[in-house]
Amino acid sequence: MNVLRGIKWPYAVIALLAVAAVGIGALRPQLVSAAVGLVKKPGATQKIKQNPPPTLFTDAETATIGKQAAAQRAEADALFAQWRKAHGTTRDDKAFAAWAAAQVPAPPSAAQRTAELRQDQMLARTRTAAGKKAATWLELHGKKDIWQLYLHDQCELVPAARGTAEKAELKSALTLAKTISDQVAAKDRQPAPFVLDPSLRPDKHIKPGAKGPYSYPSRHATRSAAAVTLLSALAPHRAEDYRWMQAEVLYSRLYMAGHVTSDLTAGTLLGDLIGDYELAVGGH
């Protein structure tokens, strides 16, 4: 596919503003110069408009990791029920972060990780130019931009106050996902596949003896799962599109040896917990 499923591109207003800016520039160049310093960094919508998705991976390619990610859903719901029973729906990010980190399974054994590394090595031998392009795009935009764009699109169909609240919830979920996944990764210290086998990513220029970066759990997987859990509850009829994109992001991390499977499933479990938490404290 060449576009995100379910996404519109409402840029008529942007075009009108651009025309207006040109008119102002012709009359008062000094105003344009002053305005340049006030321009905000491009948001998710603009980033993806400037860099639209290439053809992504097929459903057949992403099916296995998609099913493995989906399998974390029931476990996350059962675990979160324990948190909710003890803590209710009051927001306590610090306590929740400590609890959620403790729910992440211990890293796989050395033998299991070696077996998973072989899967990455086999996949690396099948890479194509188109596949690398897709994986690069998904790596770049899969942490935040895609999910923010999806929410921006669906917020056009709800009252402004509700849209603002939902955007704040997604921002909180993505922030928690990064914070907790980074904490667990620093504790468990599991080297990324391309550290274990530098030939998987010669472009990374890994120094001999390097131990990091660490990849368990995957930050991409954690953020994607948190976003999908939240967005799917806010707009259930779009859940299939969200899960499709989640599988695309996860597969891209295997394809380019950023992670092994257990990195992704652990991150998905953690992200599902974070999504459940944001839904609970948000009153959904």
Secondary structure, 3 states (H helix, E strand, C coil): CCCCCCCCCCCHHHHHHHHHHHHHHHHCHHHHHHHHCCCCCCCHHHHHHHCCCCCCCCHHHHHHHHHHHHCHHHHHHHHHHHHHHHHCCCCCHHHHHHHHHHHCCCCCCHHHHHHHHHHHHHHHCCCCHHHHHHHHHHHHHCCCHHHHHHHHHHHCCCCHHHHHHHHHHHHHHHHHHHHHHHHHHHHHCCECHHHHCHHHCHHHCCCCCCCCCECCCCHHHHHHHHHHHHHHHHCHHHHHHHHHHHHHHHHHHHHCCCCCHHHHHHHHHHHHHHHHHHHHHCCC
